[in-house]
Amino acid sequence: MTTNGADKLVARKVSKWFASRDGNFVQALDSVDLAVRPGEFVAIVGASGCGKTTFLRIVDGLETFDSGEVFLDGNALTSPGWDRGVVFQQDSLLPWRTVEQNVWLGLEAQGRALAERRRTAHRMIELVGLHGRERAY
């Protein structure tokens, strides 16, 4: 099943359950529906523990769901992909790498050449005002 093509992201009746420590099950998501058109900016707001992060992990392909459907550009999501990413609330840098190496991590995973990684990292580091700290952590 595909979407009508007008939406960038579509979630239909997405549900997710987790097993608790006492052997019971907790429902994290209950029939979530969402449609996001290209260029839209969406914020997901809710109380702590309501399933926001679980839903984002599903969209990123890092978490499976128990029922429903999720589509990106009309294609069913079944695994992580380079076309999506998550920015965590807490820093999640790799402490054994420099700032520059952390910035270029995604490019490295894509197999980009060292010169391109360095150019891109320096541009991003300068953009956020950390020029001169590329080698530090």
C-alpha positions, 0 to 999 in steps of 0.5 A, spaced: 500 500 500 502 506 498 500 513 499 497 519 494 504 522 493 502 528 496 505 527 503 512 526 505 511 522 511 504 518 513 503 514 519 497 510 519 494 507 526 501 506 528 501 502 535 507 500 539 507 495 546 513 494 550 514 489 555 515 491 563 519 489 568 513 485 571 511 481 565 505 486 563 505 490 557 505 498 556 502 501 550 506 507 548 503 508 542 495 507 540 493 508 533 497 514 531 495 518 525 500 523 522 501 526 515 506 531 513 506 535 507 513 537 503 516 543 507 512 543 513 515 543 520 512 539 525 513 539 533 510 533 537 509 535 544 506 531 550 508 529 557 514 525 559 513 518 557 507 519 552 511 516 546 514 522 542 521 519 542 518 512 541 514 515 535 520 518 532 525 512 533 519 508 529 520 514 523 527 513 523 527 506 523 530 505 529 524 501 532 519 497 530 512 498 531 506 492 532 501 495 528 499 500 523 503 503 517 509 508 516 510 511 509 516 516 507 515 519 500 510 513 498 515 508 500 513 503 506 519 504 512 522 498 514 529 500 516 533 506 518 535 510 512 540 515 510 534 520 508 532 520 516 536 522 522 535 524 529 538 529 533 538 527 541 536 532 547 543 530 550 549 530 547 551 524 544 558 525 541 563 520 541 568 522 546 574 519 543 573 523 536 575 530 535 569 535 534 571 535 527 571 527 527 564 528 530 561 533 525 563 529 519 561 522 522 555 521 517 559 523 511 564 518 513 559 513 514 557 515 507 564 513 504 565 520 502 573 522 501 577 525 507 578 532 504 570 533 502 569 531 510 574 536 512 571 541 508 564 540 510 566 539 517 570 546 517 564 550 514 559 547 519 563 548 525 564 555 523 557 556 522 555 555 529 561 559 532 566 553 534 572 555 529 578 554 532 576 548 536 576 543 531 581 538 534 578 539 541 573 535 545 
